[in-house]
Amino acid sequence: MDTNRRLGDIMTTNVITVHLTTTMDVVSDIFEKKNIHHLPVVEKDGTVVGMISKSDYYQLQDSFTLFKRAAAERINQAVFRSLLASEVMSKQVAVLNPDDSVLMAAGYFRENLFHAIPIVDEHHRILGIVTTYDLLNYAFQDAAIAN
């Protein structure tokens, strides 16, 4: 594995994002229907201003949701319709550039214990996202081909 490989070469470019005023019921719908765990929050021009993780989403849910209780689902829906992404998102988001290395991203993941990093341009606008899954996929692509 080439640890100097550019993040721009391995990042996911078809990034689903939400805006500051997106309600959490929309975020809930995205998490439930898409196989993703992180949603960058962006301004209208694509500038990254926050991140919502699936863990953040789960912490908001009524604990009886696990038991599929109808009352818990109604509570969740009411709460999620009233909360905005700007109220839930993590505001301190580490970002990297497409020319930064795989090694740099791995270091960010290890030091900070998070699992996704938005990749931005010089104006802080989103270009893509790199997750720990992307790094694992890159690291083991040669091993998978050999087998």
C-alpha positions as a Markdown table, in Angstrom:
| # | Residue | x | y | z |
|---|---|---|---|---|
| 1 | Met | 0.0 | 0.0 | 0.0 |
| 2 | Asp | 1.3 | 3.4 | -1.0 |
| 3 | Thr | 0.8 | 5.6 | 2.1 |
| 4 | Asn | 1.7 | 8.7 | 0.1 |
| 5 | Arg | -1.3 | 8.2 | -2.2 |
| 6 | Arg | -3.5 | 11.2 | -2.6 |
| 7 | Leu | -6.9 | 11.3 | -0.8 |
| 8 | Gly | -8.3 | 12.6 | -4.0 |
| 9 | Asp | -7.6 | 9.2 | -5.5 |
| 10 | Ile | -9.6 | 7.2 | -2.9 |
| 11 | Met | -12.3 | 9.6 | -1.6 |
| 12 | Thr | -16.0 | 9.1 | -2.2 |
| 13 | Thr | -17.1 | 12.0 | -4.5 |
| 14 | Asn | -20.8 | 11.4 | -4.6 |
| 15 | Val | -21.3 | 12.8 | -1.1 |
| 16 | Ile | -24.7 | 13.1 | 0.5 |
| 17 | Thr | -24.9 | 16.4 | 2.5 |
| 18 | Val | -27.5 | 18.3 | 4.4 |
| 19 | His | -27.9 | 22.0 | 5.1 |
| 20 | Leu | -28.0 | 23.9 | 8.4 |
| 21 | Thr | -31.8 | 24.1 | 8.2 |
| 22 | Thr | -32.4 | 20.5 | 7.3 |
| 23 | Thr | -34.6 | 19.0 | 9.9 |
| 24 | Met | -33.6 | 15.8 | 11.7 |
| 25 | Asp | -36.6 | 13.9 | 10.2 |
| 26 | Val | -34.9 | 14.3 | 6.8 |
| 27 | Val | -31.5 | 13.2 | 8.3 |
| 28 | Ser | -33.3 | 10.2 | 9.9 |
| 29 | Asp | -34.7 | 9.3 | 6.5 |
| 30 | Ile | -31.2 | 9.5 | 4.9 |
| 31 | Phe | -29.6 | 7.3 | 7.6 |
| 32 | Glu | -32.4 | 4.8 | 7.4 |
| 33 | Lys | -32.5 | 4.5 | 3.6 |
| 34 | Lys | -28.8 | 5.0 | 2.6 |
| 35 | Asn | -25.9 | 2.9 | 3.8 |
| 36 | Ile | -23.9 | 5.8 | 5.3 |
| 37 | His | -22.8 | 6.8 | 8.8 |
| 38 | His | -21.8 | 10.4 | 8.4 |
| 39 | Leu | -23.5 | 13.4 | 6.9 |
| 40 | Pro | -21.5 | 16.6 | 6.3 |
| 41 | Val | -23.5 | 19.7 | 7.0 |
| 42 | Val | -22.8 | 22.4 | 4.4 |
| 43 | Glu | -23.9 | 26.0 | 3.7 |
| 44 | Lys | -25.6 | 26.7 | 0.3 |
| 45 | Asp | -22.3 | 27.2 | -1.4 |
| 46 | Gly | -21.0 | 23.8 | -0.2 |
| 47 | Thr | -18.8 | 25.1 | 2.6 |
| 48 | Val | -18.5 | 22.4 | 5.3 |
| 49 | Val | -19.7 | 23.8 | 8.7 |
| 50 | Gly | -20.4 | 20.6 | 10.6 |
| 51 | Met | -20.9 | 16.8 | 10.7 |
| 52 | Ile | -23.7 | 14.6 | 11.9 |
| 53 | Ser | -22.8 | 10.9 | 12.6 |
| 54 | Lys | -25.2 | 8.0 | 12.9 |
| 55 | Ser | -24.1 | 7.9 | 16.6 |
| 56 | Asp | -25.4 | 11.4 | 17.1 |
| 57 | Tyr | -28.7 | 10.4 | 15.5 |
| 58 | Tyr | -29.0 | 7.3 | 17.7 |
| 59 | Gln | -28.4 | 9.3 | 20.8 |
| 60 | Leu | -31.5 | 11.4 | 20.0 |
| 61 | Gln | -33.8 | 8.5 | 19.6 |
| 62 | Asp | -36.2 | 7.5 | 22.3 |
| 63 | Ser | -34.6 | 4.4 | 24.0 |
| 64 | Phe | -37.8 | 2.4 | 23.5 |
| 65 | Thr | -37.3 | 2.6 | 19.7 |
| 66 | Leu | -35.2 | -0.5 | 20.0 |
| 67 | Phe | -38.4 | -2.4 | 21.0 |
| 68 | Lys | -40.3 | -1.0 | 18.0 |
| 69 | Arg | -42.8 | 0.7 | 20.3 |
| 70 | Ala | -45.3 | 2.9 | 18.4 |
| 71 | Ala | -45.2 | 5.5 | 21.1 |
| 72 | Ala | -41.4 | 5.8 | 20.8 |
| 73 | Glu | -41.7 | 6.2 | 17.1 |
| 74 | Arg | -44.2 | 9.0 | 17.5 |
| 75 | Ile | -41.9 | 10.7 | 20.0 |
| 76 | Asn | -38.9 | 10.4 | 17.6 |
| 77 | Gln | -40.9 | 11.8 | 14.7 |
| 78 | Ala | -42.0 | 14.8 | 16.7 |
| 79 | Val | -38.5 | 15.5 | 18.1 |
| 80 | Phe | -36.9 | 15.0 | 14.7 |
| 81 | Arg | -39.3 | 17.4 | 13.0 |
| 82 | Ser | -38.4 | 20.1 | 15.5 |
| 83 | Leu | -34.6 | 19.8 | 15.5 |
| 84 | Leu | -32.3 | 21.3 | 12.8 |
| 85 | Ala | -29.0 | 19.9 | 11.6 |
| 86 | Ser | -27.4 | 23.0 | 13.0 |
| 87 | Glu | -28.6 | 22.1 | 16.5 |
| 88 | Val | -27.3 | 18.6 | 16.4 |
| 89 | Met | -24.1 | 18.7 | 14.3 |
| 90 | Ser | -20.6 | 18.6 | 15.6 |
| 91 | Lys | -19.2 | 22.1 | 14.8 |
| 92 | Gln | -15.5 | 21.3 | 15.1 |
| 93 | Val | -14.8 | 19.2 | 12.0 |
| 94 | Ala | -11.4 | 18.1 | 10.8 |
| 95 | Val | -11.0 | 18.5 | 7.1 |
| 96 | Leu | -8.3 | 17.5 | 4.6 |
| 97 | Asn | -7.5 | 18.4 | 1.0 |
| 98 | Pro | -7.5 | 16.0 | -2.0 |
| 99 | Asp | -3.7 | 16.3 | -2.2 |
| 100 | Asp | -3.2 | 15.2 | 1.4 |
| 101 | Ser | -2.0 | 11.6 | 1.9 |
| 102 | Val | -3.6 | 8.4 | 3.0 |
| 103 | Leu | -1.1 | 8.4 | 5.8 |
| 104 | Met | -2.2 | 11.8 | 7.0 |
| 105 | Ala | -5.9 | 10.6 | 7.1 |
| 106 | Ala | -4.9 | 7.5 | 9.0 |
| 107 | Gly | -3.2 | 9.7 | 11.5 |
| 108 | Tyr | -6.3 | 11.9 | 12.0 |
| 109 | Phe | -8.4 | 8.8 | 12.4 |
| 110 | Arg | -6.1 | 7.3 | 15.1 |
| 111 | Glu | -5.5 | 10.5 | 17.0 |
| 112 | Asn | -9.1 | 11.7 | 17.0 |
| 113 | Leu | -11.1 | 8.4 | 17.0 |
| 114 | Phe | -13.6 | 9.6 | 14.4 |
| 115 | His | -14.4 | 7.7 | 11.2 |
| 116 | Ala | -15.0 | 10.3 | 8.4 |
| 117 | Ile | -13.1 | 13.3 | 7.1 |
| 118 | Pro | -14.6 | 15.7 | 4.6 |
| 119 | Ile | -12.3 | 16.5 | 1.7 |
| 120 | Val | -12.5 | 20.2 | 0.8 |
| 121 | Asp | -11.1 | 22.7 | -1.6 |
| 122 | Glu | -9.2 | 25.9 | -0.7 |
| 123 | His | -12.5 | 27.6 | 0.0 |
| 124 | His | -13.6 | 24.9 | 2.5 |
| 125 | Arg | -16.2 | 23.6 | 0.0 |
| 126 | Ile | -16.8 | 19.9 | 0.0 |
| 127 | Leu | -15.3 | 17.8 | -2.8 |
| 128 | Gly | -15.6 | 14.3 | -1.2 |
| 129 | Ile | -15.3 | 12.3 | 2.0 |
| 130 | Val | -12.9 | 9.7 | 3.2 |
| 131 | Thr | -13.9 | 7.2 | 5.8 |
| 132 | Thr | -12.1 | 4.4 | 7.7 |
| 133 | Tyr | -13.9 | 2.0 | 5.3 |
| 134 | Asp | -12.3 | 3.8 | 2.4 |
| 135 | Leu | -8.9 | 3.4 | 3.9 |
| 136 | Leu | -9.4 | -0.3 | 4.7 |
| 137 | Asn | -10.7 | -0.8 | 1.2 |
| 138 | Tyr | -7.6 | 0.9 | -0.3 |
| 139 | Ala | -5.2 | -0.9 | 2.1 |
| 140 | Phe | -6.5 | -4.4 | 1.2 |
| 141 | Gln | -7.4 | -4.0 | -2.4 |
| 142 | Asp | -4.2 | -5.7 | -3.5 |
| 143 | Ala | -4.7 | -8.6 | -1.0 |
| 144 | Ala | -8.2 | -9.1 | -2.4 |
| 145 | Ile | -6.9 | -9.2 | -6.0 |
| 146 | Ala | -4.2 | -11.7 | -5.0 |
| 147 | Asn | -6.7 | -14.1 | -3.5 |
